[in-house]
Amino acid sequence: MTLPENLICLDIETTDLDEDVGSIVQLASIVVNKEFEQIRFRKFDMYIKPLNNHRNPEAMAVNRIDEETLLHATSLEETLILFESFCENDRMLASFGSCFDIPFLKRQYKKINRGWPFKHHIVDLKTIAIWELAQRDIESSSGLASIMKTLDIHSEGRAHNAMVDVKNAVNIIRHIKGR
């Protein structure tokens, strides 16, 4: 599997699953080249001040980001400016479960009246992983932890930390690609 260009692989943590009331509170990303190798020294990981006071207790229990961290976090607008700079000329996004992460991110851009700077074709790393495992007749559920267990890949750290999750997602693809 070879990509047409570099991919900006990202993960987010949010205050709610509902993009209309929730806010992104962590955005992490690494850039990989056409062979899914991380481009040296390129990673982005920031905590973000929520746009409002809404906190879904279940979401906050999952991501375990405390209010003290959020109090000292960067604004969404400043974070997105830094994120776009980090991305440089790369404009193709990927995530593990793009049906959640990318629409949520797009909604955050709209909430602060900022134009969407990325391409509209998105790569879903979860779909790639499930497809590749099915092609090898390997059964697995669709969760990140489950696929990692199936492939005997150890986690880079605590689940539901955006940087850990994005690294783990890329490791899954890299592992599958190497088989």
C-alpha positions as CSV (number, residue, x, y, z in Angstrom):
1,M,0.0,0.0,0.0
2,T,1.5,3.3,-1.1
3,L,0.0,6.7,-0.7
4,P,-0.1,9.4,-3.4
5,E,1.3,12.0,-0.9
6,N,2.2,12.5,2.7
7,L,-0.6,12.0,5.2
8,I,-1.4,14.2,8.3
9,C,-2.5,11.4,10.7
10,L,-4.4,12.9,13.6
11,D,-6.5,12.1,16.6
12,I,-8.7,14.3,18.9
13,E,-10.1,14.2,22.4
14,T,-13.4,16.0,23.0
15,T,-15.7,17.1,25.8
16,D,-18.6,15.3,24.1
17,L,-19.4,13.0,21.2
18,D,-21.9,15.6,19.9
19,E,-20.0,18.0,17.7
20,D,-22.6,20.7,18.1
21,V,-22.1,21.0,21.9
22,G,-18.7,19.5,22.3
23,S,-15.2,21.0,22.0
24,I,-11.9,19.5,21.0
25,V,-9.6,19.5,24.1
26,Q,-6.6,17.8,22.6
27,L,-5.3,17.6,19.0
28,A,-2.4,15.4,18.1
29,S,-0.8,14.6,14.8
30,I,2.1,13.0,13.0
31,V,3.0,13.2,9.4
32,V,3.8,10.1,7.5
33,N,5.3,9.7,4.1
34,K,4.0,7.5,1.2
35,E,5.3,4.3,3.0
36,F,3.7,5.2,6.3
37,E,7.0,6.2,7.9
38,Q,6.9,9.1,10.3
39,I,8.6,12.1,8.9
40,R,11.4,12.9,11.3
41,F,10.8,15.5,14.0
42,R,7.2,16.2,12.8
43,K,4.6,15.8,15.5
44,F,2.0,18.1,16.9
45,D,0.3,17.7,20.3
46,M,-1.7,20.5,22.1
47,Y,-4.3,20.8,24.7
48,I,-7.1,23.2,23.8
49,K,-9.4,25.4,25.9
50,P,-12.9,24.3,25.3
51,L,-15.2,26.8,23.4
52,N,-17.8,26.5,26.2
53,N,-18.4,25.1,29.7
54,H,-20.1,21.9,28.4
55,R,-18.5,18.7,29.7
56,N,-20.0,15.3,29.1
57,P,-18.8,13.4,32.2
58,E,-18.5,10.2,30.2
59,A,-16.3,11.8,27.6
60,M,-14.1,13.5,30.2
61,A,-13.8,10.2,32.1
62,V,-12.5,8.6,28.9
63,N,-10.0,11.2,27.9
64,R,-8.9,12.0,31.5
65,I,-8.0,15.6,30.7
66,D,-8.4,17.6,33.9
67,E,-9.8,21.1,34.3
68,E,-6.4,22.4,35.4
69,T,-4.9,21.3,32.1
70,L,-7.7,22.9,30.2
71,L,-7.4,26.2,32.2
72,H,-3.8,26.6,30.9
73,A,-4.5,25.3,27.4
74,T,-4.2,27.2,24.2
75,S,-7.3,28.7,22.4
76,L,-8.8,26.8,19.6
77,E,-8.0,29.5,17.1
78,E,-4.3,29.7,18.1
79,T,-4.1,25.9,18.1
80,L,-5.5,25.7,14.6
81,I,-3.1,28.4,13.3
82,L,-0.2,26.4,14.8
83,F,-1.6,23.1,13.4
84,E,-1.9,24.5,9.9
85,S,1.7,25.8,10.1
86,F,2.8,22.4,11.4
87,C,1.1,20.7,8.4
88,E,3.1,22.9,6.0
89,N,2.2,22.0,2.4
90,D,0.6,18.6,3.4
91,R,-3.1,18.8,3.1
92,M,-4.4,15.2,3.2
93,L,-5.8,14.1,6.5
94,A,-6.1,10.6,8.0
95,S,-7.4,9.3,11.3
96,F,-8.5,6.0,12.9
97,G,-12.2,6.5,12.6
98,S,-12.4,9.5,10.2
99,C,-16.2,9.5,10.5
100,F,-15.8,11.1,13.9
101,D,-12.5,13.0,14.1
102,I,-12.7,14.8,10.8
103,P,-16.3,16.0,10.9
104,F,-15.7,17.1,14.5
105,L,-12.7,19.1,13.5
106,K,-14.5,20.6,10.6
107,R,-17.3,21.7,13.0
108,Q,-14.7,23.4,15.2
109,Y,-13.4,25.4,12.3
110,K,-17.0,26.5,11.5
111,K,-17.6,27.5,15.1
112,I,-14.8,30.0,15.0
113,N,-15.6,31.1,11.4
114,R,-12.3,29.8,10.0
115,G,-12.1,28.3,6.5
116,W,-11.3,24.6,6.1
117,P,-7.7,24.5,4.7
118,F,-7.4,20.7,4.0
119,K,-8.4,18.5,1.2
120,H,-11.8,16.9,1.3
121,H,-10.7,13.4,0.5
122,I,-9.8,11.7,3.8
123,V,-8.0,8.4,4.6
124,D,-9.6,6.3,7.3
125,L,-6.9,4.2,8.9
126,K,-9.5,2.0,10.7
127,T,-11.0,0.9,7.4
128,I,-7.6,0.2,5.9
129,A,-6.7,-2.0,9.0
130,I,-10.0,-3.9,8.9
131,W,-9.8,-4.4,5.2
132,E,-6.2,-5.6,5.3
133,L,-6.9,-8.0,8.2
134,A,-9.9,-9.4,6.3
135,Q,-7.8,-10.0,3.2
136,R,-5.5,-12.1,5.4
137,D,-8.5,-13.9,6.9
138,I,-7.8,-12.5,10.3
139,E,-10.8,-11.7,12.4
140,S,-10.8,-8.6,14.5
141,S,-13.2,-6.1,15.9
142,S,-12.9,-2.5,14.8
143,G,-11.5,-0.9,18.0
144,L,-7.9,0.3,18.2
145,A,-7.1,-1.8,21.3
146,S,-8.7,-4.9,19.7
147,I,-6.7,-4.6,16.5
148,M,-3.5,-4.0,18.4
149,K,-4.2,-7.1,20.5
150,T,-4.9,-9.2,17.3
151,L,-1.6,-8.0,15.8
152,D,0.3,-8.3,19.2
153,I,1.3,-4.6,19.1
154,H,2.0,-3.0,22.4
155,S,0.5,0.4,23.1
156,E,2.7,3.5,23.0
157,G,1.1,4.6,26.3
158,R,-2.3,5.4,27.8
159,A,-5.3,4.9,25.5
160,H,-7.4,8.0,24.8
161,N,-4.5,10.3,24.8
162,A,-4.6,11.8,21.3
163,M,-0.8,11.4,20.7
164,V,-0.7,7.9,22.0
165,D,-3.8,6.9,19.9
166,V,-2.5,8.4,16.6
167,K,0.9,6.7,17.1
168,N,-0.8,3.4,17.8
169,A,-3.0,3.8,14.7
170,V,0.0,4.5,12.5
171,N,1.8,1.5,14.1
172,I,-1.1,-0.8,13.1
173,I,-0.9,0.3,9.5
174,R,2.9,0.0,9.5
175,H,2.7,-3.4,11.0
176,I,0.1,-4.6,8.5
177,K,2.1,-3.1,5.6
178,G,5.2,-5.0,6.8
179,R,3.4,-8.4,6.7
